[in-house]
């Protein structure tokens, strides 16, 4: 699993982050740590689905709720990774 799936995906996303940094689009971050942070935000939601459903008293698997999670993750990535003004670096 690691060699066939996890490592290639991790390397691909880390390289995308490196390219964004080099182009001045992303803040200078540690690509490997950032990949784990992004993946963690996504995986934790689904790994703790039953718990989250009980805490929020809603079915997190409903398409509407998954779409809300997607938007929240993308918003967090946008504000945590992208430069506010790409030309200000």
DSSP file (Angstrom, degrees, kcal/mol; ACC not computed):
  #  RESIDUE AA STRUCTURE BP1 BP2  ACC     N-H-->O    O-->H-N    N-H-->O    O-->H-N    TCO  KAPPA ALPHA  PHI   PSI    X-CA   Y-CA   Z-CA
    1    1 A X     >>       0   0    0      0, 0.0     4,-2.5     0, 0.0     5,-1.9   0.000 360.0 360.0 360.0 -45.3    0.0    0.0    0.0
    2    2 A X  I  4> +     0   0    0      3,-0.2     5,-3.2     2,-0.2     6,-0.4   0.957 360.0  39.3 -64.6 -50.6    2.7    2.5    0.9
    3    3 A X  I  45S+     0   0    0      1,-0.2     5,-0.3     3,-0.2    -1,-0.2   0.896 123.7  39.6 -67.8 -40.5    4.9    1.8   -2.1
    4    4 A X  I  45S+     0   0    0      3,-0.1    -2,-0.2     4,-0.1    -1,-0.2   0.840 136.3   1.1 -80.6 -33.8    2.1    1.5   -4.6
    5    5 A X  I  X5S+     0   0    0     -4,-2.5     4,-2.0     3,-0.1     5,-0.2   0.773 123.3  47.4-122.5 -57.3   -0.3    4.3   -3.4
    6    6 A X  I  ><S+     0   0    0     -5,-1.9     4,-2.8     1,-0.2     5,-0.2   0.933 112.2  45.7 -65.9 -49.7    0.7    6.4   -0.4
    7    7 A X  H  ><S+     0   0    0     -5,-3.2     4,-2.9    -6,-0.2     5,-0.2   0.936 113.5  48.6 -62.5 -47.5    4.3    7.3   -1.3
    8    8 A X  H  > S+     0   0    0     -6,-0.4     4,-2.1    -5,-0.3    -1,-0.2   0.911 114.8  45.8 -60.2 -40.2    3.5    8.2   -5.0
    9    9 A X  H  X S+     0   0    0     -4,-2.0     4,-2.5     2,-0.2     5,-0.2   0.937 113.6  49.1 -66.4 -45.5    0.6   10.4   -3.9
   10   10 A X  H  X S+     0   0    0     -4,-2.8     4,-2.8    -5,-0.2     5,-0.2   0.938 112.8  47.5 -57.8 -48.1    2.6   12.0   -1.1
   11   11 A X  H  X S+     0   0    0     -4,-2.9     4,-2.1    -5,-0.2    -1,-0.2   0.879 111.1  51.4 -63.2 -38.4    5.5   12.7   -3.5
   12   12 A X  H  X S+     0   0    0     -4,-2.1     4,-1.8    -5,-0.2    -1,-0.2   0.921 113.7  43.0 -65.8 -44.5    3.2   14.2   -6.2
   13   13 A X  H  X S+     0   0    0     -4,-2.5     4,-2.1     2,-0.2    -2,-0.2   0.907 113.1  52.4 -69.6 -40.9    1.5   16.6   -3.8
   14   14 A X  H  X S+     0   0    0     -4,-2.8     4,-2.4    -5,-0.2    -2,-0.2   0.893 109.4  50.3 -61.5 -38.9    4.8   17.6   -2.2
   15   15 A X  H  X S+     0   0    0     -4,-2.1     4,-2.5     2,-0.2    -1,-0.2   0.887 107.4  53.3 -66.6 -38.7    6.2   18.4   -5.6
   16   16 A X  H  X S+     0   0    0     -4,-1.8     4,-2.2     2,-0.2    -1,-0.2   0.903 110.1  48.4 -61.0 -41.0    3.1   20.5   -6.4
   17   17 A X  H  X S+     0   0    0     -4,-2.1     4,-2.2     2,-0.2    -2,-0.2   0.922 110.1  51.2 -65.7 -44.2    3.8   22.4   -3.2
   18   18 A X  H  X S+     0   0    0     -4,-2.4     4,-2.7     1,-0.2    -2,-0.2   0.913 110.5  49.4 -58.6 -42.8    7.5   22.9   -4.1
   19   19 A X  H  X S+     0   0    0     -4,-2.5     4,-2.1     1,-0.2    -1,-0.2   0.910 109.6  51.2 -64.0 -41.6    6.5   24.2   -7.5
   20   20 A X  H  <>S+     0   0    0     -4,-2.2     5,-2.7     2,-0.2     6,-1.7   0.871 111.2  48.2 -63.3 -36.8    4.0   26.6   -6.0
   21   21 A X  H ><5S+     0   0    0     -4,-2.2     3,-1.4     4,-0.2    -2,-0.2   0.940 111.2  50.1 -66.6 -47.0    6.7   27.9   -3.6
   22   22 A X  H 3<5S+     0   0    0     -4,-2.7    -2,-0.2     1,-0.3    -1,-0.2   0.835 110.9  50.0 -60.9 -33.7    9.2   28.3   -6.5
   23   23 A X  T 3<5S-     0   0    0     -4,-2.1    -1,-0.3    -5,-0.2    -2,-0.2   0.501 115.8-115.9 -83.0  -4.3    6.6   30.2   -8.5
   24   24 A X  T < 5S+     0   0    0     -3,-1.4    -3,-0.2    -4,-0.3    65,-0.2   0.692  87.8 111.7  77.8  18.0    5.9   32.5   -5.6
   25   25 A X  S   <S+     0   0    0     -5,-2.7    58,-2.1    -6,-0.2     2,-0.3   0.774  71.3  47.8 -91.6 -30.3    2.3   31.3   -5.3
   26   26 A X  B    S-A   82   0A   0     -6,-1.7    56,-0.3    56,-0.3    -2,-0.1  -0.796  88.7-106.7-112.4 152.5    2.7   29.5   -1.9
   27   27 A X        -     0   0    0     54,-3.5     2,-1.0    -2,-0.3    -2,-0.1  -0.366  51.5 -90.8 -64.3 154.2    4.2   30.6    1.3
   28   28 A X        +     0   0    0     -7,-0.1     2,-0.3    -4,-0.1    -1,-0.1  -0.615  69.5 153.5 -72.3 107.3    7.5   28.9    2.1
   29   29 A X        -     0   0    0     -2,-1.0     2,-0.8   -12,-0.1     3,-0.1  -0.819  56.2 -92.1-127.6 166.1    6.4   25.8    4.0
   30   30 A X     >  -     0   0    0     -2,-0.3     4,-2.5     1,-0.2     5,-0.2  -0.750  36.2-152.8 -78.9 111.6    7.8   22.3    4.6
   31   31 A X  H  > S+     0   0    0     -2,-0.8     4,-2.4     1,-0.2    -1,-0.2   0.881  90.8  50.6 -57.5 -40.9    6.2   20.3    1.7
   32   32 A X  H  > S+     0   0    0      1,-0.2     4,-1.9     2,-0.2    -1,-0.2   0.931 113.0  45.0 -65.2 -44.7    6.2   17.0    3.6
   33   33 A X  H  > S+     0   0    0      1,-0.2     4,-2.1     2,-0.2    -1,-0.2   0.892 112.9  52.3 -64.0 -38.7    4.7   18.4    6.8
   34   34 A X  H  X S+     0   0    0     -4,-2.5     4,-2.7     2,-0.2     5,-0.2   0.891 106.2  53.0 -66.7 -39.5    2.1   20.3    4.7
   35   35 A X  H  X S+     0   0    0     -4,-2.4     4,-2.9    -5,-0.2     5,-0.3   0.934 110.1  48.2 -60.3 -45.5    1.1   17.1    2.8
   36   36 A X  H  X S+     0   0    0     -4,-1.9     4,-2.4     1,-0.2    -2,-0.2   0.881 111.4  50.8 -63.5 -37.0    0.5   15.3    6.2
   37   37 A X  H  X S+     0   0    0     -4,-2.1     4,-2.0     2,-0.2    -2,-0.2   0.936 113.1  44.7 -65.1 -46.4   -1.5   18.2    7.4
   38   38 A X  H  X S+     0   0    0     -4,-2.7     4,-1.6     2,-0.2    -2,-0.2   0.949 116.0  45.9 -63.0 -49.6   -3.7   18.3    4.3
   39   39 A X  H  X S+     0   0    0     -4,-2.9     4,-3.4     1,-0.2     5,-0.3   0.892 110.8  54.7 -62.0 -38.6   -4.2   14.5    4.3
   40   40 A X  H  X S+     0   0    0     -4,-2.4     4,-2.4    -5,-0.3     5,-0.3   0.895 104.5  53.3 -62.3 -40.7   -4.9   14.5    8.0
   41   41 A X  H  X S+     0   0    0     -4,-2.0     4,-0.8     1,-0.2    -1,-0.2   0.877 117.0  39.1 -61.3 -37.1   -7.7   17.1    7.6
   42   42 A X  H  X S+     0   0    0     -4,-1.6     4,-1.2    -5,-0.2    -2,-0.2   0.942 118.4  44.7 -79.2 -50.1   -9.3   14.9    5.0
   43   43 A X  H  X S+     0   0    0     -4,-3.4     4,-3.0     1,-0.2     5,-0.2   0.870 107.7  57.7 -66.2 -37.8   -8.7   11.5    6.5
   44   44 A X  H  X S+     0   0    0     -4,-2.4     4,-2.1    -5,-0.3    -1,-0.2   0.895 101.7  56.3 -62.3 -39.4   -9.7   12.4   10.1
   45   45 A X  H  < S+     0   0    0     -4,-0.8    -1,-0.2    -5,-0.3     7,-0.2   0.927 116.2  35.6 -56.7 -46.4  -13.1   13.5    8.9
   46   46 A X  H >< S+     0   0    0     -4,-1.2     3,-1.2     1,-0.2    -2,-0.2   0.842 114.6  55.3 -80.5 -33.4  -13.9   10.2    7.4
   47   47 A X  H 3< S+     0   0    0     -4,-3.0     3,-0.2     1,-0.3    -2,-0.2   0.818 116.1  38.2 -69.0 -28.9  -12.0    8.0   10.0
   48   48 A X  T 3X S+     0   0    0     -4,-2.1     4,-3.0    -5,-0.2     3,-0.3   0.045  79.7 129.5-108.5  25.8  -14.0    9.6   12.8
   49   49 A X  H <> S+     0   0    0     -3,-1.2     4,-2.7     1,-0.2    11,-0.3   0.878  71.3  47.3 -48.9 -51.8  -17.3    9.7   10.9
   50   50 A X  H  > S+     0   0    0     -4,-0.2     4,-1.7    -3,-0.2    -1,-0.2   0.900 115.1  47.1 -61.5 -38.7  -19.5    8.1   13.5
   51   51 A X  H  > S+     0   0    0     -3,-0.3     4,-2.6     2,-0.2    -2,-0.2   0.938 113.0  47.9 -66.1 -47.0  -18.1   10.3   16.3
   52   52 A X  H  X S+     0   0    0     -4,-3.0     4,-2.8     1,-0.2     5,-0.3   0.896 109.1  54.5 -61.8 -39.8  -18.5   13.5   14.2
   53   53 A X  H  X>S+     0   0    0     -4,-2.7     5,-1.4    -5,-0.3     4,-1.0   0.891 111.3  45.1 -61.2 -39.1  -22.0   12.5   13.4
   54   54 A X  H  <5S+     0   0    0     -4,-1.7    -2,-0.2    -5,-0.2    -1,-0.2   0.906 113.9  48.6 -71.1 -41.5  -22.9   12.1   17.1
   55   55 A X  H  <5S+     0   0    0     -4,-2.6    -2,-0.2     1,-0.2    -3,-0.2   0.939 122.1  33.4 -63.3 -46.9  -21.1   15.4   18.1
   56   56 A X  H  <5S-     0   0    0     -4,-2.8    -1,-0.2     2,-0.2    -2,-0.2   0.561 101.8-131.8 -86.8  -9.3  -22.8   17.4   15.3
   57   57 A X  T  <5S+     0   0    0     -4,-1.0     2,-0.3    -5,-0.3    -3,-0.2   0.915  72.9  97.8  55.3  45.9  -26.1   15.4   15.4
   58   58 A X  S   <S-     0   0    0     -5,-1.4     2,-0.9    -6,-0.2    -1,-0.2  -0.978  85.6 -98.2-154.8 157.4  -26.1   15.1   11.7
   59   59 A X    >   -     0   0    0     -2,-0.3     3,-1.4     1,-0.2     6,-0.3  -0.683  29.3-165.2 -80.6 106.3  -25.1   12.5    9.1
   60   60 A X  T 3  S+     0   0    0     -2,-0.9    -1,-0.2   -11,-0.3     9,-0.1   0.654  82.7  67.3 -69.8 -12.2  -21.7   13.6    7.9
   61   61 A X  T 3  S+     0   0    0      4,-0.1    -1,-0.3   -12,-0.1     5,-0.1   0.619  70.8 111.7 -83.9 -12.4  -22.0   11.2    5.0
   62   62 A X  S X> S-     0   0    0     -3,-1.4     4,-2.3     1,-0.1     3,-0.7  -0.364  80.2-119.7 -60.0 139.4  -24.8   13.1    3.3
   63   63 A X  H 3> S+     0   0    0      1,-0.3     4,-2.5     2,-0.2     5,-0.2   0.844 113.4  56.0 -51.3 -37.6  -23.5   14.7    0.1
   64   64 A X  H 3> S+     0   0    0      1,-0.2     4,-1.8     2,-0.2    -1,-0.3   0.912 110.1  44.6 -61.2 -42.9  -24.3   18.2    1.4
   65   65 A X  H <> S+     0   0    0     -3,-0.7     4,-2.1    -6,-0.3    -2,-0.2   0.865 112.2  51.0 -72.6 -36.6  -22.2   17.7    4.5
   66   66 A X  H  X S+     0   0    0     -4,-2.3     4,-2.6     2,-0.2    -1,-0.2   0.902 109.9  51.4 -65.0 -40.0  -19.3   16.2    2.5
   67   67 A X  H  X S+     0   0    0     -4,-2.5     4,-2.3    -5,-0.3    -2,-0.2   0.885 108.7  51.2 -63.6 -38.7  -19.4   19.2    0.2
   68   68 A X  H  X S+     0   0    0     -4,-1.8     4,-2.3     2,-0.2    -1,-0.2   0.904 110.0  49.5 -63.9 -40.6  -19.3   21.5    3.3
   69   69 A X  H  X S+     0   0    0     -4,-2.1     4,-2.6     2,-0.2     5,-0.2   0.926 109.4  51.8 -64.1 -43.6  -16.2   19.6    4.5
   70   70 A X  H  X S+     0   0    0     -4,-2.6     4,-2.6     1,-0.2     5,-0.2   0.929 110.8  47.9 -57.3 -46.9  -14.6   19.9    1.1
   71   71 A X  H  X S+     0   0    0     -4,-2.3     4,-2.3     1,-0.2    -1,-0.2   0.893 111.3  50.8 -62.5 -40.2  -15.2   23.7    1.1
   72   72 A X  H  X S+     0   0    0     -4,-2.3     4,-2.2     2,-0.2    -2,-0.2   0.908 111.7  46.8 -65.2 -42.4  -13.8   24.0    4.6
   73   73 A X  H  X S+     0   0    0     -4,-2.6     4,-2.7     2,-0.2     5,-0.2   0.931 113.2  48.4 -65.7 -45.2  -10.6   22.1    3.8
   74   74 A X  H  X S+     0   0    0     -4,-2.6     4,-2.8    -5,-0.2    -2,-0.2   0.888 111.1  51.1 -63.2 -38.5  -10.1   24.1    0.6
   75   75 A X  H  X S+     0   0    0     -4,-2.3     4,-2.3    -5,-0.2    -1,-0.2   0.917 111.4  47.9 -62.4 -43.5  -10.6   27.3    2.5
   76   76 A X  H  X S+     0   0    0     -4,-2.2     4,-1.9     2,-0.2    -2,-0.2   0.915 113.7  46.7 -65.1 -43.6   -8.1   26.3    5.1
   77   77 A X  H  X>S+     0   0    0     -4,-2.7     4,-2.3     2,-0.2     5,-0.7   0.933 111.2  52.7 -63.2 -45.7   -5.5   25.3    2.5
   78   78 A X  H  X5S+     0   0    0     -4,-2.8     4,-1.1     1,-0.2    -2,-0.2   0.928 116.5  38.0 -56.6 -47.8   -6.1   28.5    0.6
   79   79 A X  H  <5S+     0   0    0     -4,-2.3    -1,-0.2     1,-0.2    -2,-0.2   0.732 121.4  44.7 -79.4 -21.8   -5.5   30.7    3.6
   80   80 A X  H  <5S+     0   0    0     -4,-1.9    -2,-0.2    -5,-0.2    -1,-0.2   0.667 125.8  25.0 -94.3 -17.7   -2.7   28.5    5.1
   81   81 A X  H  <5S+     0   0    0     -4,-2.3   -54,-3.5    -5,-0.2    -3,-0.2   0.775 101.6  77.9-116.1 -44.2   -0.7   27.9    2.0
   82   82 A X  B  <<S-A   26   0A   0     -4,-1.1   -56,-0.3    -5,-0.7     2,-0.2  -0.407  81.2-113.4 -74.0 146.1   -1.2   30.6   -0.6
   83   83 A X        -     0   0    0    -58,-2.1     3,-0.4     1,-0.1    -1,-0.1  -0.534  17.2-132.1 -71.4 143.0    0.5   34.0   -0.3
   84   84 A X  S    S+     0   0    0      1,-0.3     2,-0.4    -2,-0.2    -1,-0.1   0.910 104.2  17.1 -62.2 -41.1   -1.9   36.8    0.4
   85   85 A X  S >  S-     0   0    0      1,-0.1     3,-2.9    -3,-0.0    -1,-0.3  -0.890  75.4-157.4-132.2 101.4   -0.2   38.8   -2.3
   86   86 A X  G >  S+     0   0    0     -3,-0.4     3,-0.6    -2,-0.4    -1,-0.1   0.724  92.7  55.7 -54.6 -23.2    1.9   36.5   -4.6
   87   87 A X  G 3  S+     0   0    0      1,-0.2    -1,-0.3     2,-0.1   -62,-0.1   0.446  89.9  77.2 -88.4   1.0    4.1   39.4   -5.6
   88   88 A X  G <         0   0    0     -3,-2.9    -1,-0.2     1,-0.2    -2,-0.1   0.410 360.0 360.0 -93.1   3.6    5.1   40.3   -2.0
   89   89 A X    <         0   0    0     -3,-0.6    -1,-0.2    -4,-0.2    -2,-0.1   0.495 360.0 360.0 -76.5 360.0    7.6   37.6   -1.4
